[in-house]
Amino acid sequence: MGSYNSPRRTDAALSTRAAILESGRRLFLADGYANVTVADIASAARVAVQTVYGSTGGKAAILAALLAPAVEDPAVEQTLTGIAATDDPRAVIAITAAGTRQAHERNWELVWGLLHQNLTEPSAASVMEAIEAAYIGALTAVADRLAALNALRPELDHAGAVDLLWFYLGQSAWLTLVGKRGWDFDRAEAWMAGAAQQALLSAPSVTSVKRRRPEGSSEPAR
């Protein structure tokens, strides 16, 4: 006879998982990822160590689950949809800056609290590599769009465009400007978008249209 999973049992399993993740979140933020053990998380969640492994997996799996909302934030898909809908290269970068801002801002407590730590444990490193790969994958789509619009500087190839997008709009840029230097998100987004536009786009796309001189005015056009 097959096993039967009652709704009550399912609810209990979900509740246990939520308690483990919340305990992991609190401990990682308070004590640092490297200083927390699975036993610590189990104790805080009031479950057995084996229950932690059975419900969520080890520390790395808990870290990945906690950061999943940032990696899978709706802003990612909205950004990719937005850049596909515009033919303006400057707008492509502005939309990307806004999207990366939204994904970071909505999840800032965990993004800053966890990612600014020196996560050198091999298990954590693999999680970080996966997160970085997903982020760069999205930025690669942005570079694809700029290339399709023939908007990149002549000396800049596709790989170089991805590198510059990562430099100006990647995780480290947000962690540095907002987390370490105390910029607000509005200021950081505006600067990052402008800097990326200047670094990546060919001259016609970044040159502002000169303001016309008003009729009867002696003021020179600027």
C-alpha atoms as an extended CHARMM CRD file, in Angstrom:
* protein
*
       222  EXT
         1         1  MET       CA              0.0000000000        0.0000000000        0.0000000000  PROA      1               0.0000000000
         2         2  GLY       CA              1.4310000000        3.3900000000       -0.9890000000  PROA      2               0.0000000000
         3         3  SER       CA              2.2820000000        5.9890000000        1.5910000000  PROA      3               0.0000000000
         4         4  TYR       CA             -0.2010000000        8.7670000000        2.1890000000  PROA      4               0.0000000000
         5         5  ASN       CA              0.9600000000       12.3140000000        2.8130000000  PROA      5               0.0000000000
         6         6  SER       CA             -1.7920000000       14.0690000000        4.6880000000  PROA      6               0.0000000000
         7         7  PRO       CA             -2.2210000000       17.8450000000        4.4460000000  PROA      7               0.0000000000
         8         8  ARG       CA             -1.3560000000       18.0440000000        8.1400000000  PROA      8               0.0000000000
         9         9  ARG       CA              1.9420000000       16.2490000000        7.5660000000  PROA      9               0.0000000000
        10        10  THR       CA              2.7150000000       18.4860000000        4.5900000000  PROA      10              0.0000000000
        11        11  ASP       CA              1.9530000000       21.5890000000        6.6320000000  PROA      11              0.0000000000
        12        12  ALA       CA              4.2040000000       20.3340000000        9.4230000000  PROA      12              0.0000000000
        13        13  ALA       CA              7.0520000000       19.7320000000        6.9780000000  PROA      13              0.0000000000
        14        14  LEU       CA              6.6830000000       23.2090000000        5.5040000000  PROA      14              0.0000000000
        15        15  SER       CA              6.5720000000       24.7320000000        8.9720000000  PROA      15              0.0000000000
        16        16  THR       CA              9.7300000000       22.8700000000        9.9510000000  PROA      16              0.0000000000
        17        17  ARG       CA             11.5180000000       24.0180000000        6.8010000000  PROA      17              0.0000000000
        18        18  ALA       CA             10.4760000000       27.6210000000        7.4210000000  PROA      18              0.0000000000
        19        19  ALA       CA             11.7510000000       27.4440000000       11.0080000000  PROA      19              0.0000000000
        20        20  ILE       CA             15.0950000000       26.0520000000        9.8530000000  PROA      20              0.0000000000
        21        21  LEU       CA             15.5260000000       28.7210000000        7.1760000000  PROA      21              0.0000000000
        22        22  GLU       CA             14.5880000000       31.5030000000        9.5780000000  PROA      22              0.0000000000
        23        23  SER       CA             17.0370000000       30.1810000000       12.1660000000  PROA      23              0.0000000000
        24        24  GLY       CA             19.7360000000       29.9720000000        9.5140000000  PROA      24              0.0000000000
        25        25  ARG       CA             19.0070000000       33.5170000000        8.3920000000  PROA      25              0.0000000000
        26        26  ARG       CA             19.2180000000       34.9290000000       11.9040000000  PROA      26              0.0000000000
        27        27  LEU       CA             22.4060000000       33.0620000000       12.7580000000  PROA      27              0.0000000000
        28        28  PHE       CA             24.1700000000       33.8070000000        9.4580000000  PROA      28              0.0000000000
        29        29  LEU       CA             23.4200000000       37.5150000000        9.8190000000  PROA      29              0.0000000000
        30        30  ALA       CA             24.3170000000       37.6970000000       13.4980000000  PROA      30              0.0000000000
        31        31  ASP       CA             27.3750000000       35.4480000000       13.6670000000  PROA      31              0.0000000000
        32        32  GLY       CA             28.5920000000       35.1380000000       10.0980000000  PROA      32              0.0000000000
        33        33  TYR       CA             28.1780000000       32.1560000000        7.8070000000  PROA      33              0.0000000000
        34        34  ALA       CA             31.5690000000       30.6510000000        8.6310000000  PROA      34              0.0000000000
        35        35  ASN       CA             30.8790000000       30.6720000000       12.3720000000  PROA      35              0.0000000000
        36        36  VAL       CA             27.5420000000       28.8560000000       12.2180000000  PROA      36              0.0000000000
        37        37  THR       CA             27.1840000000       25.0740000000       12.2170000000  PROA      37              0.0000000000
        38        38  VAL       CA             24.2600000000       22.8990000000       11.2160000000  PROA      38              0.0000000000
        39        39  ALA       CA             24.0130000000       21.9350000000       14.8820000000  PROA      39              0.0000000000
        40        40  ASP       CA             23.5890000000       25.6220000000       15.7750000000  PROA      40              0.0000000000
        41        41  ILE       CA             20.7700000000       25.9480000000       13.2630000000  PROA      41              0.0000000000
        42        42  ALA       CA             19.1120000000       22.7750000000       14.5080000000  PROA      42              0.0000000000
        43        43  SER       CA             19.2700000000       24.0040000000       18.0890000000  PROA      43              0.0000000000
        44        44  ALA       CA             17.8030000000       27.3920000000       17.1870000000  PROA      44              0.0000000000
        45        45  ALA       CA             15.0100000000       25.7500000000       15.1990000000  PROA      45              0.0000000000
        46        46  ARG       CA             14.4160000000       23.1600000000       17.9490000000  PROA      46              0.0000000000
        47        47  VAL       CA             14.8400000000       20.2020000000       15.6480000000  PROA      47              0.0000000000
        48        48  ALA       CA             17.3510000000       17.3880000000       15.3120000000  PROA      48              0.0000000000
        49        49  VAL       CA             20.4340000000       17.8460000000       13.1490000000  PROA      49              0.0000000000
        50        50  GLN       CA             19.2430000000       15.0760000000       10.8550000000  PROA      50              0.0000000000
        51        51  THR       CA             15.9520000000       16.9150000000       10.4250000000  PROA      51              0.0000000000
        52        52  VAL       CA             17.8500000000       19.9180000000        9.0890000000  PROA      52              0.0000000000
        53        53  TYR       CA             19.5980000000       17.7880000000        6.4890000000  PROA      53              0.0000000000
        54        54  GLY       CA             16.3710000000       16.0360000000        5.5680000000  PROA      54              0.0000000000
        55        55  SER       CA             14.3480000000       19.2370000000        5.2680000000  PROA      55              0.0000000000
        56        56  THR       CA             16.6770000000       21.8150000000        3.7470000000  PROA      56              0.0000000000
        57        57  GLY       CA             20.0730000000       20.2120000000        3.3070000000  PROA      57              0.0000000000
        58        58  GLY       CA             23.2980000000       21.4860000000        4.8420000000  PROA      58              0.0000000000
        59        59  LYS       CA             24.5900000000       25.0190000000        5.3160000000  PROA      59              0.0000000000
        60        60  ALA       CA             25.1820000000       25.6480000000        1.6270000000  PROA      60              0.0000000000
        61        61  ALA       CA             21.6660000000       24.5460000000        0.7210000000  PROA      61              0.0000000000
        62        62  ILE       CA             20.2630000000       26.8580000000        3.3940000000  PROA      62              0.0000000000
        63        63  LEU       CA             22.3840000000       29.7350000000        2.0540000000  PROA      63              0.0000000000
        64        64  ALA       CA             21.1480000000       29.0680000000       -1.4820000000  PROA      64              0.0000000000
        65        65  ALA       CA             17.5230000000       28.9160000000       -0.3370000000  PROA      65              0.0000000000
        66        66  LEU       CA             17.8520000000       32.1960000000        1.5500000000  PROA      66              0.0000000000
        67        67  LEU       CA             19.3390000000       33.9760000000       -1.4590000000  PROA      67              0.0000000000
        68        68  ALA       CA             16.9330000000       32.4350000000       -3.9840000000  PROA      68              0.0000000000
        69        69  PRO       CA             14.4030000000       35.3110000000       -3.7250000000  PROA      69              0.0000000000
        70        70  ALA       CA             17.0940000000       37.7600000000       -4.8540000000  PROA      70              0.0000000000
        71        71  VAL       CA             18.3200000000       35.5300000000       -7.6840000000  PROA      71              0.0000000000
        72        72  GLU       CA             14.7620000000       34.8290000000       -8.8510000000  PROA      72              0.0000000000
        73        73  ASP       CA             13.4070000000       38.3320000000       -8.2330000000  PROA      73              0.0000000000
        74        74  PRO       CA             10.6830000000       39.3470000000      -10.7380000000  PROA      74              0.0000000000
        75        75  ALA       CA             12.8440000000       42.3340000000      -11.6890000000  PROA      75              0.0000000000
        76        76  VAL       CA             15.1170000000       39.9990000000      -13.6540000000  PROA      76              0.0000000000
        77        77  GLU       CA             12.4080000000       38.8800000000      -16.0700000000  PROA      77              0.0000000000
        78        78  GLN       CA             10.9140000000       42.3730000000      -16.1980000000  PROA      78              0.0000000000
        79        79  THR       CA             14.3100000000       43.7770000000      -17.1560000000  PROA      79              0.0000000000
        80        80  LEU       CA             14.8180000000       41.2650000000      -19.9580000000  PROA      80              0.0000000000
        81        81  THR       CA             11.3270000000       42.0020000000      -21.2680000000  PROA      81              0.0000000000
        82        82  GLY       CA             11.9590000000       45.7320000000      -21.0620000000  PROA      82              0.0000000000
        83        83  ILE       CA             15.2450000000       45.7360000000      -22.9480000000  PROA      83              0.0000000000
        84        84  ALA       CA             13.7340000000       43.6130000000      -25.7200000000  PROA      84              0.0000000000
        85        85  ALA       CA             10.9760000000       46.1860000000      -26.1830000000  PROA      85              0.0000000000
        86        86  THR       CA             13.1970000000       49.2340000000      -26.7330000000  PROA      86              0.0000000000
        87        87  ASP       CA             15.4990000000       50.2520000000      -29.5660000000  PROA      87              0.0000000000
        88        88  ASP       CA             17.1940000000       52.9560000000      -27.4920000000  PROA      88              0.0000000000
        89        89  PRO       CA             20.6070000000       51.7630000000      -26.2200000000  PROA      89              0.0000000000
        90        90  ARG       CA             20.6160000000       54.2800000000      -23.3940000000  PROA      90              0.0000000000
        91        91  ALA       CA             17.2300000000       52.9720000000      -22.2780000000  PROA      91              0.0000000000
        92        92  VAL       CA             18.5660000000       49.4020000000      -22.3850000000  PROA      92              0.0000000000
        93        93  ILE       CA             21.2080000000       50.3140000000      -19.8180000000  PROA      93              0.0000000000
        94        94  ALA       CA             18.8390000000       52.4780000000      -17.7600000000  PROA      94              0.0000000000
        95        95  ILE       CA             16.3040000000       49.6330000000      -17.5950000000  PROA      95              0.0000000000
        96        96  THR       CA             19.0620000000       47.2440000000      -16.5410000000  PROA      96              0.0000000000
        97        97  ALA       CA             20.2860000000       49.5930000000      -13.8230000000  PROA      97              0.0000000000
        98        98  ALA       CA             16.7330000000       49.9660000000      -12.5160000000  PROA      98              0.0000000000
        99        99  GLY       CA             16.1870000000       46.2080000000      -12.5650000000  PROA      99              0.0000000000
       100       100  THR       CA             19.3820000000       45.3790000000      -10.7080000000  PROA      100             0.0000000000
       101       101  ARG       CA             18.5150000000       48.1120000000       -8.2190000000  PROA      101             0.0000000000
       102       102  GLN       CA             15.0700000000       46.6080000000       -7.5730000000  PROA      102             0.0000000000
       103       103  ALA       CA             16.4270000000       43.0940000000       -7.0930000000  PROA      103             0.0000000000
       104       104  HSD       CA             19.0460000000       44.3130000000       -4.6170000000  PROA      104             0.0000000000
       105       105  GLU       CA             16.8530000000       46.8090000000       -2.7770000000  PROA      105             0.0000000000
       106       106  ARG       CA             13.9770000000       44.3860000000       -2.1870000000  PROA      106             0.0000000000
       107       107  ASN       CA             16.3460000000       41.8000000000       -0.7340000000  PROA      107             0.0000000000
       108       108  TRP       CA             18.9390000000       44.1260000000        0.7600000000  PROA      108             0.0000000000
       109       109  GLU       CA             19.0570000000       42.7700000000        4.2980000000  PROA      109             0.0000000000
       110       110  LEU       CA             20.1030000000       39.3420000000        3.0710000000  PROA      110             0.0000000000
       111       111  VAL       CA             22.1110000000       40.4930000000        0.0480000000  PROA      111             0.0000000000
       112       112  TRP       CA             24.2460000000       42.8690000000        2.0900000000  PROA      112             0.0000000000
       113       113  GLY       CA             24.2130000000       40.8080000000        5.2550000000  PROA      113             0.0000000000
       114       114  LEU       CA             25.3920000000       37.6410000000        3.5270000000  PROA      114             0.0000000000
       115       115  LEU       CA             27.2320000000       38.6590000000        0.3660000000  PROA      115             0.0000000000
       116       116  HSD       CA             29.5670000000       41.2180000000        1.9260000000  PROA      116             0.0000000000
       117       117  GLN       CA             30.9510000000       38.4650000000        4.1640000000  PROA      117             0.0000000000
       118       118  ASN       CA             34.0500000000       36.6370000000        3.0340000000  PROA      118             0.0000000000
       119       119  LEU       CA             32.2930000000       33.3980000000        2.0770000000  PROA      119             0.0000000000
       120       120  THR       CA             35.3960000000       31.3010000000        1.5050000000  PROA      120             0.0000000000
       121       121  GLU       CA             34.1330000000       27.8880000000        2.5850000000  PROA      121             0.0000000000
       122       122  PRO       CA             34.0650000000       25.5870000000       -0.4660000000  PROA      122             0.0000000000
       123       123  SER       CA             30.3610000000       24.8630000000       -0.0450000000  PROA      123             0.0000000000
       124       124  ALA       CA             29.5200000000       28.5740000000        0.0940000000  PROA      124             0.0000000000
       125       125  ALA       CA             31.8390000000       29.3210000000       -2.8140000000  PROA      125             0.0000000000
       126       126  SER       CA             29.8740000000       26.9690000000       -5.0480000000  PROA      126             0.0000000000
       127       127  VAL       CA             26.6450000000       28.7550000000       -4.1220000000  PROA      127             0.0000000000
       128       128  MET       CA             28.2130000000       32.1270000000       -4.8770000000  PROA      128             0.0000000000
       129       129  GLU       CA             29.5290000000       30.8820000000       -8.2110000000  PROA      129             0.0000000000
       130       130  ALA       CA             26.0340000000       29.7610000000       -9.1910000000  PROA      130             0.0000000000
       131       131  ILE       CA             24.5530000000       33.1210000000       -8.1820000000  PROA      131             0.0000000000
       132       132  GLU       CA             27.2400000000       35.0050000000      -10.0990000000  PROA      132             0.0000000000
       133       133  ALA       CA             26.6900000000       32.8160000000      -13.1640000000  PROA      133             0.0000000000
       134       134  ALA       CA             22.9550000000       33.5710000000      -13.1250000000  PROA      134             0.0000000000
       135       135  TYR       CA             23.6310000000       37.3110000000      -12.7730000000  PROA      135             0.0000000000
       136       136  ILE       CA             26.1860000000       37.3110000000      -15.5960000000  PROA      136             0.0000000000
       137       137  GLY       CA             23.7700000000       35.2970000000      -17.7130000000  PROA      137             0.0000000000
       138       138  ALA       CA             21.2360000000       38.1120000000      -17.4330000000  PROA      138             0.0000000000
       139       139  LEU       CA             23.8760000000       40.7380000000      -18.2160000000  PROA      139             0.0000000000
       140       140  THR       CA             24.9410000000       38.6880000000      -21.2230000000  PROA      140             0.0000000000
       141       141  ALA       CA             21.4110000000       39.1200000000      -22.5830000000  PROA      141             0.0000000000
       142       142  VAL       CA             21.8360000000       42.8760000000      -22.1050000000  PROA      142             0.0000000000
       143       143  ALA       CA             25.1120000000       42.7910000000      -24.0490000000  PROA      143             0.0000000000
       144       144  ASP       CA             23.3530000000       40.7600000000      -26.7470000000  PROA      144             0.0000000000
       145       145  ARG       CA             20.7160000000       43.4760000000      -27.0570000000  PROA      145             0.0000000000
       146       146  LEU       CA             23.2740000000       46.2790000000      -27.2680000000  PROA      146             0.0000000000
       147       147  ALA       CA             25.1960000000       44.3620000000      -29.9150000000  PROA      147             0.0000000000
       148       148  ALA       CA             21.9990000000       43.7490000000      -31.8970000000  PROA      148             0.0000000000
       149       149  LEU       CA             21.3720000000       47.5000000000      -31.8310000000  PROA      149             0.0000000000
       150       150  ASN       CA             24.9450000000       48.0910000000      -33.0570000000  PROA      150             0.0000000000
       151       151  ALA       CA             25.3650000000       50.3750000000      -30.0600000000  PROA      151             0.0000000000
       152       152  LEU       CA             28.6700000000       49.2230000000      -28.5590000000  PROA      152             0.0000000000
       153       153  ARG       CA             31.8600000000       51.2290000000      -28.8680000000  PROA      153             0.0000000000
       154       154  PRO       CA             33.8630000000       50.0580000000      -31.9000000000  PROA      154             0.0000000000
       155       155  GLU       CA             36.7700000000       48.8580000000      -29.7590000000  PROA      155             0.0000000000
       156       156  LEU       CA             34.4930000000       46.8580000000      -27.4450000000  PROA      156             0.0000000000
       157       157  ASP       CA             33.6750000000       43.2330000000      -28.2310000000  PROA      157             0.0000000000
       158       158  HSD       CA             30.7960000000       41.2390000000      -26.7440000000  PROA      158             0.0000000000
       159       159  ALA       CA             32.8580000000       39.6870000000      -23.9520000000  PROA      159             0.0000000000
       160       160  GLY       CA             34.2140000000       43.0970000000      -23.0110000000  PROA      160             0.0000000000
       161       161  ALA       CA             30.6810000000       44.4770000000      -22.8890000000  PROA      161             0.0000000000
       162       162  VAL       CA             29.6430000000       41.7380000000      -20.4630000000  PROA      162             0.0000000000
       163       163  ASP       CA             32.6930000000       42.5150000000      -18.3220000000  PROA      163             0.0000000000
       164       164  LEU       CA             31.8500000000       46.2230000000      -18.1710000000  PROA      164             0.0000000000
       165       165  LEU       CA             28.1920000000       45.5440000000      -17.3990000000  PROA      165             0.0000000000
       166       166  TRP       CA             29.3330000000       43.3250000000      -14.5310000000  PROA      166             0.0000000000
       167       167  PHE       CA             31.7520000000       46.0160000000      -13.3450000000  PROA      167             0.0000000000
       168       168  TYR       CA             29.2180000000       48.8480000000      -13.3840000000  PROA      168             0.0000000000
       169       169  LEU       CA             25.9550000000       47.0130000000      -12.6300000000  PROA      169             0.0000000000
       170       170  GLY       CA             27.0440000000       43.8240000000      -10.8750000000  PROA      170             0.0000000000
       171       171  GLN       CA             26.7870000000       42.7980000000       -7.2410000000  PROA      171             0.0000000000
       172       172  SER       CA             30.0690000000       44.3460000000       -6.1600000000  PROA      172             0.0000000000
       173       173  ALA       CA             29.0130000000       47.7600000000       -7.4650000000  PROA      173             0.0000000000
       174       174  TRP       CA             25.8660000000       47.7450000000       -5.3180000000  PROA      174             0.0000000000
       175       175  LEU       CA             27.6620000000       46.3310000000       -2.2950000000  PROA      175             0.0000000000
       176       176  THR       CA             30.4000000000       48.9510000000       -2.5820000000  PROA      176             0.0000000000
       177       177  LEU       CA             28.3620000000       52.0820000000       -3.2500000000  PROA      177             0.0000000000
       178       178  VAL       CA             25.2890000000       51.3690000000       -1.1100000000  PROA      178             0.0000000000
       179       179  GLY       CA             26.6930000000       49.0060000000        1.5040000000  PROA      179             0.0000000000
       180       180  LYS       CA             30.2070000000       50.2890000000        2.0940000000  PROA      180             0.0000000000
       181       181  ARG       CA             30.0150000000       53.9190000000        0.9800000000  PROA      181             0.0000000000
       182       182  GLY       CA             26.4960000000       54.6550000000        2.2050000000  PROA      182             0.0000000000
       183       183  TRP       CA             24.9890000000       55.9170000000       -1.0490000000  PROA      183             0.0000000000
       184       184  ASP       CA             21.2130000000       55.7420000000       -1.3190000000  PROA      184             0.0000000000
       185       185  PHE       CA             19.7410000000       53.5880000000       -4.0740000000  PROA      185             0.0000000000
       186       186  ASP       CA             18.5930000000       56.5570000000       -6.1820000000  PROA      186             0.0000000000
       187       187  ARG       CA             22.0780000000       58.0390000000       -6.2970000000  PROA      187             0.0000000000
       188       188  ALA       CA             23.7290000000       54.6910000000       -6.9620000000  PROA      188             0.0000000000
       189       189  GLU       CA             21.3240000000       53.7820000000       -9.7680000000  PROA      189             0.0000000000
       190       190  ALA       CA             21.7580000000       57.1360000000      -11.5080000000  PROA      190             0.0000000000
       191       191  TRP       CA             25.5480000000       57.0370000000      -11.3190000000  PROA      191             0.0000000000
       192       192  MET       CA             25.8340000000       53.4070000000      -12.3730000000  PROA      192             0.0000000000
       193       193  ALA       CA             23.5300000000       53.8810000000      -15.3630000000  PROA      193             0.0000000000
       194       194  GLY       CA             25.3860000000       56.9780000000      -16.5260000000  PROA      194             0.0000000000
       195       195  ALA       CA             28.8120000000       55.4320000000      -16.0730000000  PROA      195             0.0000000000
       196       196  ALA       CA             27.7890000000       52.2650000000      -17.9160000000  PROA      196             0.0000000000
       197       197  GLN       CA             26.2980000000       54.2660000000      -20.7780000000  PROA      197             0.0000000000
       198       198  GLN       CA             29.4990000000       56.2530000000      -21.1520000000  PROA      198             0.0000000000
       199       199  ALA       CA             31.7210000000       53.1740000000      -20.9700000000  PROA      199             0.0000000000
       200       200  LEU       CA             29.7780000000       50.9410000000      -23.3550000000  PROA      200             0.0000000000
       201       201  LEU       CA             27.9170000000       52.9960000000      -25.9090000000  PROA      201             0.0000000000
       202       202  SER       CA             29.2760000000       54.4120000000      -29.1380000000  PROA      202             0.0000000000
       203       203  ALA       CA             29.4860000000       58.1860000000      -29.4160000000  PROA      203             0.0000000000
       204       204  PRO       CA             26.1390000000       58.8780000000      -31.1610000000  PROA      204             0.0000000000
       205       205  SER       CA             24.3000000000       57.0880000000      -28.3390000000  PROA      205             0.0000000000
       206       206  VAL       CA             25.9320000000       58.9730000000      -25.5040000000  PROA      206             0.0000000000
       207       207  THR       CA             26.2140000000       62.4690000000      -26.9420000000  PROA      207             0.0000000000
       208       208  SER       CA             23.4760000000       64.6990000000      -25.6460000000  PROA      208             0.0000000000
       209       209  VAL       CA             21.4570000000       66.6400000000      -28.1930000000  PROA      209             0.0000000000
       210       210  LYS       CA             22.5890000000       70.2340000000      -28.1000000000  PROA      210             0.0000000000
       211       211  ARG       CA             20.0850000000       72.6290000000      -26.6880000000  PROA      211             0.0000000000
       212       212  ARG       CA             18.8070000000       75.0620000000      -29.2940000000  PROA      212             0.0000000000
       213       213  ARG       CA             19.4770000000       78.7330000000      -28.7470000000  PROA      213             0.0000000000
       214       214  PRO       CA             16.1820000000       80.5370000000      -28.0400000000  PROA      214             0.0000000000
       215       215  GLU       CA             15.0820000000       82.9960000000      -30.7180000000  PROA      215             0.0000000000
       216       216  GLY       CA             16.3180000000       86.4680000000      -30.0600000000  PROA      216             0.0000000000
       217       217  SER       CA             18.6880000000       85.2790000000      -27.3570000000  PROA      217             0.0000000000
       218       218  SER       CA             22.4030000000       85.9550000000      -27.3740000000  PROA      218             0.0000000000
       219       219  GLU       CA             23.0360000000       82.8940000000      -25.2150000000  PROA      219             0.0000000000
       220       220  PRO       CA             25.1720000000       80.3880000000      -27.1480000000  PROA      220             0.0000000000
       221       221  ALA       CA             23.8880000000       76.8830000000      -27.7120000000  PROA      221             0.0000000000
       222       222  ARG       CA             25.3010000000       74.3210000000      -25.2680000000  PROA      222             0.0000000000
